[in-house]
Amino acid sequence: MRKQLTYLFIMTIALQLSSAAPLLAQQTRLPGPADQLGAGASVPVPVTVPRLIAFNGVLKDRIDRPLKGVIGLSFALYKDQEGGAPLWTEIQNLQFDDQGRYSVLLGATQREGVPIELFTSGESRWLGVQAQIPGEDEKTRVLLVSVPYALKAADADTLGGKPVSAFVLLQSGGQADSHSTKTLPQKATLKGGDTPETFSLSGTGTANRVVKWLDESGTLGDSSIHDNGNVGIGTTSPIIQSKLTVAGSPGSLSVTGYDGDWTQGGNRAFIDFAGGNARFGSASGGGSATGLHFVANNLLAMTINSSGNVGIAKTAPLSRLDVNGALTVQSGCHPAWTTNMLAIDLCGSAIRFQGGLNTVPIALAPAGGNVGIGTTAPAAKLDVQGGQINASGGLCIAGVCQTNGNSAVTRGITYLAGCDTCSVLADTDSQRTIYFNVVGPMMINSVTCFSDAGTPVINIQRDAGSGTPTNVLSSNLSCSASGTNSTSVVPSQSTLNLNEKLDFVMVSAGGVAKRVTVAIKATVN
């Protein structure tokens, strides 16, 4: 809830008086009191007195920071300190200094200023101020204490708000008439019984050109604004398809105002200036969602849809950035990898892809054609630093492939016990660690044994590191000169995992053979 504070401000009233221009006086001359009173008599000429209220203030935003730059402010007069509908409103674009201070003349945007009728009742009037920035509320209302008296004083030379001349009734020839004469400066509303008056202006000008005063003596002439249904500034031929055409050199369009409410006004495009930023956008204004299209040379260049997705040469972007065509990244290094994001840059001679928080990016070095993972300076065609390579679908190196599924690779493991010139093999010629697995999980399918003489009996054991090797074959295998094969593999011992070993076991040498060759067939998983 806002603090209930009452501020008393002493207001100064700026009453600007200006005499009617000679041309205006001549063109609006009607019989008046002077004609009735005779030659030499004079009657004060009524003038319009703009009623302006000078007001100074300081504004800060919701987090107590002073407002700066040019900002739109809404001013409203109320009967009560809180609640109720405003009696009068006005919006002005004002310049704030670095401390959030501003000055304003209330009523400056309206020809006759602040309506005097607001202060004729003698009741208090409260002023509310609201910055035209999304999320900003109206500030605590302040009490105006001296304004009613000053504005009433400005009305002292009138009767009921009308000058004395308004009550002088004349007929043609100087006789009294039953209808009051209307003068142009009065701008009074006609009531029952009044006769509308017609005022004529003389002079020449250009068709469809908006007229302006050329001097303070009443001279009229053409302005630079042309209106033939479409408005042209600086051109007499506004584009038919555009309601406003700005031409000439210089011919830019400058906007310093602020769009107060995007939710109003229906679907529309807008240009404004707020918070130090120039903005071009679309507003739904209570209607359907809207987006933006940027066109170059009659071709769609960029789209921003209602979800905020950006499309380059795309009418319906599906992601935050959707590019239809090539994407070029110029040389430049990303300043820091500090947030979860995907970033692409060309830093030196390396194309870098960053993903995640504070991680080393993937780097491509186009000069050498090297790819680095975990390093920005790859020294080989593929340089992986900081971890292993996991390839669930298989991996091929120098033409040798390791895959899984139906494309599994068959590996042959061969062991030779003894030799042709060695002595006869004995039962003690078993051998530990004939194979150490550095490849990965593999399945042992079969074992084949050859001997140069006799029928030695052997087996293969799996050493999983428990200290007790276990037979791989369900039964011992007798070797032969032509080779004896066995596929009787113990299921629980058929898989040889990474870093596990195979041992050769001589069950019975037979006292004849000098050489035994064992071939183990395995499938790499």
C-alpha positions, 0 to 999 in steps of 0.5 A: 500500500502506498504511503498516505502522505500529503504534500503541499505545493505552492503553484505559480500560474503563468498567464500568457496574454497576447494581442490579436494579430492585425489580420485576424482583427480585420478579418473578424471585425463585426459591429461592436460597442464602439459603433454604438458609443460613437467615434473615439470610444473604445472597448477592450478587445477580448483575448484568450488567456491560456491557464497554465500551472507551473509544477516541479517534481522528482520521479524514481522508478520501482527500484528507487532509481531516478528517471532520466532522459525524455519520458512521457508523464500522465497528469490527472486532477482529482476531487479526492486524495484517493480513488475516484475518476479523474476530472482532467488529464493530460500527457506530456513528454518531459526531459528529466535530469540525472537526479530525476527532476522535471518541470512542466506547465500543466495545460500547455498541450491544450489551447485554453490551458487548464479548464477554470471550471475545475476550480469554481466550486472552491473544493480541493483538487489533487494532482496525480502523476504517472510515468508512461512506463510499463509497470509504473503506478500513479504516484501519491497525489499532491494537494494544489492549494493556491491554484484555484484563487489565481485561476479565478483572478484571471476570470475577473474581467469577464461575466460568467466567463464571457467578455462584456462585448458579448452582451452588446446587442446591435442591428445593422446600422448600429441599432440593438439586435436580439442576438449576441454577436460572436467573435472568433477569439471567443470560440463559444458553443452556440446555444438555442436562439444563437445565429451562426456567424460566417468568417471569410479569409482572403488570400491565395494558396496551393490546393491541398496544402496546409496553411500556416502563419508566415509572420506575426502580422497575419500573413498566411502561406503554404506549409510543407504539409500536403493533404490529399487524403494521404499526408505528405511532408516535404512532398506534394505526391504522397505515396498512395499506399501510405497514409504518411510520406516524409520526403526531402533532404534531410527527410528523416522521421524523429520520434521522442514520445512513448507508447503508453499502453501496448494493450490498447489501440488494436493490432498496430505497429508503433515507433517510440523512444523510451528509457534511452532506447529507440523501439520499433514493434507491433502491439496486439492491442487486445486483439490477436497475437502479432509479429514483425516482418522486415522487407528488403528489395521486396523480399522478406528479410527477417521475421519476428513472430508473436513468440519472439522467434527470429527467422532469417528469410523465414516466414514461420521461425520454429526456434529462437533463431531459424536461418534459411540459408548460409550463416557466416561468423566473422572473426572474434572470440567470445568474451567468456563462457559463463552461462549455460548456452551454445556459442559459436565463434571464430577465435584466431584460426579455430572454429569453436562450439561451446555448450554447457557451463565453463566447459572446454569447447570443441575446436576445429582448426581449418588451417590444419584440418584438425579437430579437438575435443576438450582442447582448443589446439588439436595436434592431430586429426582428432585430438581428445583430451580429458576423457575416453571415447565411447562409441556405442555404434562401433569405432573404426581406426585405420580400417579396423572396425569394432562394432556391436550387434550383427557387425561384431568383430571376430578376434583370433587369439593364438598361443604356442607352447614349446617348439620343434627343437625343444624337449618333449612337453611335460605336465608342468608346462602350463602358462599364466597370462597368455592373453591380457584383454585391453580391447573391451568385453568379448565372447569366447566362442571356441578353442582349437588345439594342434600338436606335432605328435601324440594327443596332449590334453589342455584347457583354457582358464579365465582369470578375473582377478579373484585369485582363482582362475576358472576353466573356460571349456566345460571339458578338457580338450585333446589336441591332434595333428589335424586340430581338435575343436571344442565349442563346449564353453562354460556360459558363466566363463565365456565372457572376457571383460576388459583387463581380464586374462586367459591362462593355458593349462597343460592337463596331460602332456602325453610324453611325446609332443614337443609343440602345442598350438592353441587358437581361441576364437572370440567375438568383440562386443 
